[in-house]
Amino acid sequence: MDEEVEAMRKEALKELDVYSCIMEGKAVAAVGMFGTPSCIEIYSDGGKICTDSSECQGACTSRAVLEKGAKATGFCRGNEKDAFGCFNVISNGVAEHAICHD
């Protein structure tokens, strides 16, 4: 399995236009559970405490699974692909339903 994952990573990196990615102000980073090289936008407010996604460049999410409807604060996502694991989106200071992404 490790050889297959490594081959997949190498193929993904070959297909990336690294120069264009960087010229667009983005970064090449390992994404997801397989660490697939991807061109991603890094959000300047990543990690900032928030109560709603309107306060963030990306989404406002919890770092742990919360009960739906619970009052909550969250953190602005660090990049557009920073959505792996289980979390809640926080809207108007309230946790929405939990989401899990691999």
HUURGI-V738426 format. One record per pair of residues at least 24 apart in sequence whose ideal C-beta (glycine too) atoms are under 7 Angstrom apart, sorted by the first residue. I is the first residue (numbers start at 0). J is the second residue. D is the distance in whole Angstrom. If there is no record, write none. Layout:
I:J:D
I:J:D
//
This chain:
4:33:5
7:33:7
7:35:7
8:34:6
8:35:6
8:36:6
11:35:5
11:36:5
12:36:4
30:80:5
31:83:6
32:83:7
32:101:6
37:80:6
39:78:5
39:79:6
39:80:5
40:78:6
40:79:5
41:77:7
41:78:5
42:75:6
42:76:6
42:77:6
42:78:6
44:75:5
45:75:6
45:76:6
45:77:3
45:78:7
46:74:6
46:75:7
46:77:6
47:74:7
47:75:5
48:72:6
48:74:6
49:73:5
49:74:7
49:75:5
49:89:7
50:89:6
50:91:7
50:92:4
51:89:7
51:90:6
51:91:6
52:88:7
52:90:7
58:88:6
59:88:7
59:89:5
60:86:5
60:87:7
60:88:6
60:89:6
61:86:5
61:87:4
61:89:6
61:94:6
62:86:7
64:97:5
65:94:4
66:94:7
67:94:6
67:95:7
67:96:5
68:93:6
68:94:7
69:94:5
//
